Amino acid sequence: MSVRLEDLTAVLVLGLLCWVLRATFVVFIPADRLPAVVAQALQHLAPAALASILAVEITSAVDLSNPASSMEALGVVAVAATVAVLTRSMTWTVLAGIVAVLVVDLTPLG
């Protein structure tokens, strides 16, 4: 697998741009100066982003021609959802999802 220089440059430039936008926002608008409504809305940003990524991944992982693979994907989601409900922690939810994916990927089936 080779990495093209154009791809690497694009990733680095986009990463730098993302960092500059975040840093600018933090420098010019400190958290203590945000309106209460905005600060409260920002608390829902990470779960909303995670849910959107999850929705895309589930729709691409579920394959009606391969029910075993679909059940594995839905099982990983079920593990992460259970941990999310029980702990109410984004960190534990993500870690549980990662562990579940590793278990599914590293466990030889039949």
PADREN-551622 format. One record per atom (N, C-alpha, C): residue in three letters; atom name; x, y, z. Coordinates in Angstrom, 1 decimal. Last residue first. Layout:
N
SITE rest atom     c1     c2     c3
SITE  ALA   CA      X      Y      Z
...
//
This chain:
110
SITE rest atom     c1     c2     c3
SITE  GLY    N  -16.1  -20.4   12.8
SITE  GLY   CA  -16.2  -21.7   11.9
SITE  GLY    C  -15.2  -21.9   11.0
SITE  LEU    N  -14.5  -17.5   13.3
SITE  LEU   CA  -15.8  -18.1   13.2
SITE  LEU    C  -15.7  -19.3   12.3
SITE  PRO    N  -12.1  -16.1   15.4
SITE  PRO   CA  -12.3  -16.9   14.2
SITE  PRO    C  -13.7  -17.6   14.3
SITE  THR    N  -12.0  -12.9   16.6
SITE  THR   CA  -12.5  -14.2   16.9
SITE  THR    C  -12.8  -15.0   15.6
SITE  LEU    N  -11.3  -10.4   15.8
SITE  LEU   CA  -10.2  -11.3   16.1
SITE  LEU    C  -10.7  -12.7   16.5
SITE  ASP    N  -13.7   -9.0   15.3
SITE  ASP   CA  -12.7   -9.1   14.2
SITE  ASP    C  -11.6  -10.2   14.5
SITE  VAL    N  -15.0   -9.2   17.8
SITE  VAL   CA  -15.6   -9.7   16.6
SITE  VAL    C  -14.6  -10.0   15.5
SITE  VAL    N  -13.1   -7.9   19.4
SITE  VAL   CA  -13.5   -9.3   19.7
SITE  VAL    C  -14.1   -9.9   18.5
SITE  LEU    N  -13.0   -5.3   18.2
SITE  LEU   CA  -11.8   -6.2   18.2
SITE  LEU    C  -12.2   -7.6   18.5
SITE  VAL    N  -15.7   -4.5   18.7
SITE  VAL   CA  -15.2   -4.7   17.3
SITE  VAL    C  -14.0   -5.5   17.3
SITE  ALA    N  -15.6   -4.4   21.5
SITE  ALA   CA  -16.5   -5.3   20.8
SITE  ALA    C  -16.1   -5.5   19.4
SITE  VAL    N  -13.7   -2.4   21.9
SITE  VAL   CA  -13.4   -3.7   22.4
SITE  VAL    C  -14.3   -4.7   21.7
SITE  ILE    N  -15.1   -0.2   20.8
SITE  ILE   CA  -13.8   -0.6   20.2
SITE  ILE    C  -13.5   -2.1   20.6
SITE  GLY    N  -17.4   -0.1   22.5
SITE  GLY   CA  -17.5   -0.4   21.0
SITE  GLY    C  -16.2   -0.8   20.4
SITE  ALA    N  -16.1    0.5   24.9
SITE  ALA   CA  -16.9   -0.7   24.8
SITE  ALA    C  -17.1   -1.1   23.3
SITE  LEU    N  -15.1    3.1   24.2
SITE  LEU   CA  -14.2    2.0   24.5
SITE  LEU    C  -14.9    0.6   24.4
SITE  VAL    N  -17.5    4.5   23.8
SITE  VAL   CA  -16.6    4.3   22.7
SITE  VAL    C  -15.6    3.2   23.0
SITE  THR    N  -18.6    4.2   26.4
SITE  THR   CA  -19.3    3.8   25.3
SITE  THR    C  -18.4    3.5   24.1
SITE  TRP    N  -16.7    5.5   28.1
SITE  TRP   CA  -16.9    4.1   28.2
SITE  TRP    C  -17.7    3.5   27.0
SITE  THR    N  -17.0    8.2   27.0
SITE  THR   CA  -15.7    7.4   27.0
SITE  THR    C  -15.9    5.9   27.1
SITE  MET    N  -19.6    8.9   27.5
SITE  MET   CA  -19.1    8.8   26.1
SITE  MET    C  -17.9    7.9   26.0
SITE  SER    N  -21.7    7.5   29.8
SITE  SER   CA  -20.4    8.0   29.6
SITE  SER    C  -20.0    7.8   28.2
SITE  ARG    N  -23.8    6.2   30.9
SITE  ARG   CA  -24.0    7.6   30.5
SITE  ARG    C  -22.7    8.3   30.3
SITE  THR    N  -23.9    3.5   31.7
SITE  THR   CA  -22.9    4.4   32.3
SITE  THR    C  -23.1    5.9   32.0
SITE  LEU    N  -26.2    2.3   30.5
SITE  LEU   CA  -25.8    2.0   31.9
SITE  LEU    C  -24.8    3.0   32.5
SITE  VAL    N  -26.3    3.3   27.9
SITE  VAL   CA  -27.4    3.5   28.8
SITE  VAL    C  -27.0    3.3   30.3
SITE  ALA    N  -23.7    2.6   27.0
SITE  ALA   CA  -24.1    4.0   27.0
SITE  ALA    C  -25.3    4.2   27.9
SITE  VAL    N  -23.8   -0.2   27.1
SITE  VAL   CA  -22.9    0.5   28.0
SITE  VAL    C  -23.2    2.0   28.0
SITE  THR    N  -25.8   -0.6   25.2
SITE  THR   CA  -26.0   -1.1   26.5
SITE  THR    C  -25.1   -0.3   27.5
SITE  ALA    N  -24.5    0.4   22.9
SITE  ALA   CA  -25.7    1.0   23.4
SITE  ALA    C  -26.0    0.6   24.8
SITE  ALA    N  -22.4   -1.4   22.6
SITE  ALA   CA  -22.1    0.0   22.8
SITE  ALA    C  -23.3    0.7   23.4
SITE  VAL    N  -23.8   -3.8   22.1
SITE  VAL   CA  -22.9   -3.7   23.3
SITE  VAL    C  -22.7   -2.2   23.6
SITE  ALA    N  -25.2   -3.1   19.8
SITE  ALA   CA  -26.0   -3.5   21.0
SITE  ALA    C  -25.1   -3.4   22.3
SITE  VAL    N  -23.1   -2.9   18.0
SITE  VAL   CA  -24.0   -1.7   18.3
SITE  VAL    C  -24.7   -1.9   19.6
SITE  VAL    N  -22.3   -5.5   17.9
SITE  VAL   CA  -21.4   -4.5   18.4
SITE  VAL    C  -22.1   -3.2   18.8
SITE  GLY    N  -24.6   -6.7   16.8
SITE  GLY   CA  -24.2   -7.0   18.2
SITE  GLY    C  -23.2   -6.0   18.8
SITE  LEU    N  -24.6   -5.6   14.3
SITE  LEU   CA  -25.7   -5.2   15.2
SITE  LEU    C  -25.3   -5.6   16.6
SITE  ALA    N  -22.4   -6.9   13.3
SITE  ALA   CA  -22.4   -5.5   13.3
SITE  ALA    C  -23.4   -5.0   14.3
SITE  GLU    N  -23.2   -9.6   13.5
SITE  GLU   CA  -22.0   -9.2   14.2
SITE  GLU    C  -22.0   -7.6   14.4
SITE  MET    N  -25.4   -9.6   11.8
SITE  MET   CA  -25.6   -9.8   13.2
SITE  MET    C  -24.4   -9.4   14.0
SITE  SER    N  -24.1   -9.2    9.3
SITE  SER   CA  -25.1   -8.2    9.8
SITE  SER    C  -25.3   -8.3   11.3
SITE  SER    N  -22.7  -11.6    9.1
SITE  SER   CA  -22.0  -10.3    9.2
SITE  SER    C  -22.9   -9.2    9.8
SITE  ALA    N  -24.9  -13.3    8.9
SITE  ALA   CA  -23.9  -13.4   10.0
SITE  ALA    C  -23.1  -12.2   10.2
SITE  PRO    N  -26.2  -12.6    6.5
SITE  PRO   CA  -26.8  -12.3    7.8
SITE  PRO    C  -25.9  -12.4    9.0
SITE  ASN    N  -25.6  -11.4    3.6
SITE  ASN   CA  -24.7  -12.1    4.6
SITE  ASN    C  -25.3  -11.8    6.0
SITE  SER    N  -27.6  -10.2    2.2
SITE  SER   CA  -27.0  -11.4    1.6
SITE  SER    C  -26.1  -12.1    2.6
SITE  LEU    N  -28.0   -7.9    3.7
SITE  LEU   CA  -29.0   -8.9    3.7
SITE  LEU    C  -28.6  -10.2    3.1
SITE  ASP    N  -25.9   -6.2    5.7
SITE  ASP   CA  -26.0   -6.8    4.3
SITE  ASP    C  -26.9   -8.0    4.3
SITE  VAL    N  -24.9   -3.5    7.4
SITE  VAL   CA  -26.0   -4.5    7.3
SITE  VAL    C  -26.1   -4.9    5.9
SITE  ALA    N  -23.0   -1.6    7.0
SITE  ALA   CA  -22.6   -2.9    7.6
SITE  ALA    C  -23.6   -4.0    7.4
SITE  SER    N  -24.2    0.7    6.2
SITE  SER   CA  -23.3    0.1    5.3
SITE  SER    C  -22.9   -1.3    5.7
SITE  THR    N  -25.8    1.3    8.4
SITE  THR   CA  -26.5    1.1    7.1
SITE  THR    C  -25.5    0.4    6.1
SITE  ILE    N  -23.9    1.6   10.3
SITE  ILE   CA  -24.8    0.5   10.4
SITE  ILE    C  -25.5    0.2    9.1
SITE  GLU    N  -22.5    3.9    9.5
SITE  GLU   CA  -21.8    2.7    9.6
SITE  GLU    C  -22.8    1.5    9.6
SITE  VAL    N  -24.5    5.9    9.7
SITE  VAL   CA  -23.9    5.6    8.4
SITE  VAL    C  -23.2    4.2    8.4
SITE  ALA    N  -25.0    5.8   12.4
SITE  ALA   CA  -26.1    5.5   11.5
SITE  ALA    C  -25.5    5.2   10.1
SITE  LEU    N  -22.5    6.5   13.5
SITE  LEU   CA  -23.1    5.2   13.7
SITE  LEU    C  -24.1    4.8   12.7
SITE  ILE    N  -22.4    9.2   12.7
SITE  ILE   CA  -21.4    8.3   12.2
SITE  ILE    C  -21.9    6.8   12.4
SITE  SER    N  -24.6   10.2   14.2
SITE  SER   CA  -24.6   10.2   12.7
SITE  SER    C  -23.6    9.3   12.1
SITE  ALA    N  -23.8    9.7   16.8
SITE  ALA   CA  -25.0    9.0   16.3
SITE  ALA    C  -25.0    9.1   14.8
SITE  LEU    N  -21.5   11.3   17.0
SITE  LEU   CA  -21.4    9.9   17.1
SITE  LEU    C  -22.6    9.2   16.6
SITE  ALA    N  -22.9   13.8   16.8
SITE  ALA   CA  -21.9   13.4   15.8
SITE  ALA    C  -21.6   11.9   15.8
SITE  ALA    N  -24.4   13.7   19.1
SITE  ALA   CA  -25.1   13.8   17.8
SITE  ALA    C  -24.1   13.4   16.7
SITE  PRO    N  -22.5   13.6   21.2
SITE  PRO   CA  -23.4   12.5   21.0
SITE  PRO    C  -24.1   12.5   19.6
SITE  ALA    N  -21.2   16.2   20.6
SITE  ALA   CA  -20.5   14.9   20.5
SITE  ALA    C  -21.4   13.7   20.4
SITE  LEU    N  -23.4   18.1   21.1
SITE  LEU   CA  -22.7   18.0   19.8
SITE  LEU    C  -22.0   16.6   19.6
SITE  HIS    N  -24.5   18.6   23.5
SITE  HIS   CA  -25.2   17.6   22.7
SITE  HIS    C  -24.4   17.3   21.3
SITE  GLN    N  -23.2   20.8   24.4
SITE  GLN   CA  -23.1   19.5   25.2
SITE  GLN    C  -23.6   18.3   24.4
SITE  LEU    N  -24.0   22.9   22.9
SITE  LEU   CA  -22.7   22.2   22.6
SITE  LEU    C  -22.5   20.9   23.3
SITE  ALA    N  -26.3   23.7   24.2
SITE  ALA   CA  -26.4   23.0   22.9
SITE  ALA    C  -25.1   22.3   22.5
SITE  GLN    N  -25.2   25.1   26.4
SITE  GLN   CA  -26.0   23.9   26.6
SITE  GLN    C  -26.1   23.1   25.3
SITE  ALA    N  -23.9   27.2   25.0
SITE  ALA   CA  -23.1   26.3   25.9
SITE  ALA    C  -23.9   25.0   26.1
SITE  VAL    N  -26.2   28.4   23.9
SITE  VAL   CA  -25.1   27.9   23.0
SITE  VAL    C  -24.3   26.8   23.8
SITE  VAL    N  -27.5   29.3   26.2
SITE  VAL   CA  -28.2   28.4   25.3
SITE  VAL    C  -27.2   27.7   24.4
SITE  ALA    N  -25.7   31.0   27.4
SITE  ALA   CA  -26.1   29.8   28.1
SITE  ALA    C  -26.7   28.8   27.1
SITE  PRO    N  -23.2   32.4   25.2
SITE  PRO   CA  -24.6   32.4   25.8
SITE  PRO    C  -24.9   31.0   26.4
SITE  LEU    N  -19.8   32.5   26.2
SITE  LEU   CA  -20.8   31.9   25.4
SITE  LEU    C  -22.2   32.1   26.0
SITE  ARG    N  -17.8   33.2   28.0
SITE  ARG   CA  -18.5   34.3   27.3
SITE  ARG    C  -19.6   33.8   26.4
SITE  ASP    N  -16.5   30.9   28.8
SITE  ASP   CA  -17.3   31.6   29.8
SITE  ASP    C  -18.0   32.8   29.2
SITE  ALA    N  -15.1   30.1   26.5
SITE  ALA   CA  -16.3   29.3   26.9
SITE  ALA    C  -17.2   30.1   27.9
SITE  PRO    N  -14.1   32.8   24.3
SITE  PRO   CA  -13.9   31.8   25.4
SITE  PRO    C  -15.2   31.2   25.9
SITE  ILE    N  -13.6   33.5   21.3
SITE  ILE   CA  -14.9   33.3   22.0
SITE  ILE    C  -14.6   32.3   23.2
SITE  PHE    N  -11.0   33.6   20.4
SITE  PHE   CA  -11.8   34.8   20.3
SITE  PHE    C  -13.1   34.7   21.0
SITE  VAL    N   -9.9   31.0   21.0
SITE  VAL   CA   -9.2   32.3   21.4
SITE  VAL    C  -10.2   33.5   21.4
SITE  VAL    N  -11.8   29.2   20.0
SITE  VAL   CA  -11.5   29.2   21.4
SITE  VAL    C  -10.8   30.5   21.9
SITE  PHE    N  -11.7   29.8   17.3
SITE  PHE   CA  -13.0   29.9   18.0
SITE  PHE    C  -12.7   30.0   19.5
SITE  THR    N   -9.0   29.3   16.7
SITE  THR   CA   -9.6   30.6   16.5
SITE  THR    C  -10.9   30.8   17.3
SITE  ALA    N   -8.9   26.5   17.1
SITE  ALA   CA   -8.1   27.4   18.0
SITE  ALA    C   -8.7   28.9   17.9
SITE  ARG    N  -10.6   25.6   15.0
SITE  ARG   CA  -10.9   25.4   16.5
SITE  ARG    C  -10.2   26.3   17.4
SITE  LEU    N   -9.3   26.6   12.8
SITE  LEU   CA  -10.7   27.0   13.0
SITE  LEU    C  -11.0   26.8   14.5
SITE  VAL    N   -6.8   25.2   13.1
SITE  VAL   CA   -6.9   26.7   13.1
SITE  VAL    C   -8.3   27.2   13.4
SITE  TRP    N   -7.7   22.5   12.8
SITE  TRP   CA   -7.0   23.0   14.1
SITE  TRP    C   -7.1   24.5   14.1
SITE  CYS    N   -8.6   22.6   10.1
SITE  CYS   CA   -9.5   22.2   11.2
SITE  CYS    C   -8.9   22.7   12.6
SITE  LEU    N   -6.1   23.1    8.8
SITE  LEU   CA   -7.3   24.1    8.7
SITE  LEU    C   -8.3   23.8    9.9
SITE  LEU    N   -4.7   20.8    9.5
SITE  LEU   CA   -4.2   22.2    9.9
SITE  LEU    C   -5.3   23.2    9.9
SITE  GLY    N   -6.2   18.9    8.1
SITE  GLY   CA   -6.0   18.8    9.6
SITE  GLY    C   -5.6   20.2   10.2
SITE  LEU    N   -5.9   19.8    5.5
SITE  LEU   CA   -7.3   19.8    6.1
SITE  LEU    C   -7.2   19.7    7.6
SITE  VAL    N   -3.2   19.4    5.2
SITE  VAL   CA   -3.7   20.7    5.0
SITE  VAL    C   -5.1   20.8    5.7
SITE  LEU    N   -3.0   16.6    5.6
SITE  LEU   CA   -2.3   17.5    6.5
SITE  LEU    C   -2.8   18.9    6.4
SITE  VAL    N   -4.6   15.6    3.5
SITE  VAL   CA   -4.9   15.3    4.9
SITE  VAL    C   -4.2   16.3    5.8
SITE  ALA    N   -3.2   16.7    1.3
SITE  ALA   CA   -4.6   17.0    1.5
SITE  ALA    C   -5.0   16.8    3.0
SITE  THR    N   -0.7   15.3    1.5
SITE  THR   CA   -0.8   16.8    1.6
SITE  THR    C   -2.2   17.3    1.9
SITE  LEU    N   -1.6   12.7    1.1
SITE  LEU   CA   -0.9   13.1    2.3
SITE  LEU    C   -1.0   14.6    2.5
SITE  ASP    N   -2.5   12.9   -1.6
SITE  ASP   CA   -3.4   12.5   -0.5
SITE  ASP    C   -2.8   12.9    0.9
SITE  GLU    N   -0.1   13.6   -2.9
SITE  GLU   CA   -1.3   14.5   -3.0
SITE  GLU    C   -2.3   14.2   -1.8
SITE  LEU    N    1.5   11.4   -2.5
SITE  LEU   CA    1.9   12.7   -1.9
SITE  LEU    C    0.7   13.7   -1.9
SITE  ARG    N    0.0    8.3   -1.7
SITE  ARG   CA    0.3    9.4   -2.7
SITE  ARG    C    0.6   10.7   -2.0
SITE  VAL    N    1.2    5.5   -0.2
SITE  VAL   CA    0.4    6.8    0.0
SITE  VAL    C    0.9    7.8   -1.0
SITE  SER    N    0.7    2.1   -1.0
SITE  SER   CA    1.5    3.3   -1.0
SITE  SER    C    0.6    4.5   -0.9
SITE  MET    N    0.8   -1.2    0.0
SITE  MET   CA    0.0    0.0    0.0
SITE  MET    C    0.9    1.2    0.0
//
